[in-house]
């Protein structure tokens, strides 16, 4: 699949919520990691100018430590995270969720963010290439896991306009893929609900720590 290289054409082609302000604020954070304010808080005029080509890719590999898995050297494991508009020739895309590192001093899910990937892409700024992901955030529900299931709960994060909160993150912050399960309500699910709409159709989700033994070790 050939994607346009210029930002304006790419946004029209993919219909993704990407814009130059998001990229400029991301660059501010990357170039000023010790600034007292983040890129989201500073005046946009203080952020670097962006005028580069963008290269889109449909997946990224996460390498993480899984001490109970001895298939890799010293317990290292690799996982592919996907963001593709066409999944196995079906009428719908696959946009995976993943964990981002939030606070390495905290254990389990408390030290992680959960996001859904909208787009994997990269670009160059001052001869440095930045591999990125355009993501939408989920916010934890409460300060403890669910007493019944033992799983943490999250809900989609919305701004004051009712739009999903979107940001650009560096792929260095990605830990591994995440698996969310809907928190079902008292009504029946429409029979025509497509799998590609699952992560937009429910108010809340469980962070499935039972997806595999690696997940159980890091998202408790």
Secondary structure, DSSP 8 states (H G I E B T S, - for coil): ----SSHHHHHHHH-----HHHHHHHHHHHH-TT-SS-TTTS-GGGS-------EEESEEEEEEE-TT--SSGGGEEEEEEEEES-STT-SS-EE-EEEEES-TTS-GGGGEEEEEEEEEEEEEETTEEEEEEEEEEEEESSSS--TTT---EEEE-B-TTS-B-EEEEEGGGEEEEE-EEE---SS---TT--GGGHHHH-S-EEE-TTSSHHHHHH--
